[in-house]
Amino acid sequence: MSDELWQRAMVAFQESRRLMQEAERVRGSGESLRHTLAGTLDEMRDFGTRARAWLQLEAVRPNAPLPTRHL
């Protein structure tokens, strides 16, 4: 194998490794995003449950506190 072909093969190999590392980073970011979205959905469900309870039970009382969303 000539030196030029060897150099081109090494560059291609290094680029392949770089792309694999980038793919792993993106996959990790996707997992983190899924975890964050799942937490946000849980918070929204919790807020919805508390808001429904407030509307059904406490809205009939004067000066009843409004439900709050925890961020």
C-alpha positions as CSV (number, residue, x, y, z in Angstrom):
1,M,0.0,0.0,0.0
2,S,1.4,3.4,-1.0
3,D,2.0,6.1,1.6
4,E,-0.8,8.2,0.0
5,L,-3.3,5.3,0.3
6,W,-2.2,4.7,3.9
7,Q,-2.6,8.3,4.8
8,R,-6.1,8.4,3.2
9,A,-7.1,5.2,5.0
10,M,-5.9,6.7,8.3
11,V,-7.8,9.9,7.7
12,A,-10.9,7.9,6.9
13,F,-10.5,5.8,10.0
14,Q,-10.1,8.9,12.2
15,E,-13.2,10.5,10.7
16,S,-15.1,7.3,11.3
17,R,-14.1,7.3,15.0
18,R,-15.0,10.9,15.3
19,L,-18.4,10.2,13.8
20,M,-19.0,7.3,16.1
21,Q,-18.1,9.5,19.1
22,E,-20.5,12.2,17.9
23,A,-23.3,9.6,17.4
24,E,-22.7,8.4,21.0
25,R,-22.9,12.0,22.3
26,V,-26.1,12.6,20.4
27,R,-27.6,9.4,21.7
28,G,-26.7,10.4,25.2
29,S,-28.3,13.8,24.7
30,G,-31.4,12.1,23.4
31,E,-31.6,9.9,26.5
32,S,-31.2,13.0,28.7
33,L,-34.0,14.8,26.8
34,R,-36.3,11.9,27.1
35,H,-35.7,11.9,30.9
36,T,-36.4,15.6,31.1
37,L,-39.6,15.4,29.0
38,A,-40.8,12.5,31.1
39,G,-40.3,14.6,34.3
40,T,-42.1,17.5,32.7
41,L,-45.0,15.3,31.7
42,D,-45.2,14.0,35.3
43,E,-45.3,17.6,36.6
44,M,-48.0,18.5,34.1
45,R,-50.1,15.4,35.2
46,D,-49.6,16.3,38.8
47,F,-50.6,19.9,38.2
48,G,-53.7,18.7,36.3
49,T,-54.7,16.4,39.1
50,R,-54.3,19.2,41.7
51,A,-56.2,21.7,39.5
52,R,-59.1,19.2,39.0
53,A,-59.2,18.6,42.8
54,W,-59.3,22.4,43.4
55,L,-62.0,22.9,40.8
56,Q,-64.1,20.1,42.3
57,L,-63.5,20.6,46.0
58,E,-62.1,24.0,46.9
59,A,-63.7,26.2,44.3
60,V,-66.9,26.4,46.3
61,R,-65.0,27.9,49.3
62,P,-64.6,31.7,49.3
63,N,-60.9,32.8,49.1
64,A,-59.7,29.2,48.3
65,P,-56.0,29.2,47.3
66,L,-55.3,28.6,43.6
67,P,-53.3,25.5,42.7
68,T,-49.7,26.2,42.0
69,R,-47.4,24.6,39.5
70,H,-44.0,23.6,40.9
71,L,-41.2,24.3,38.5
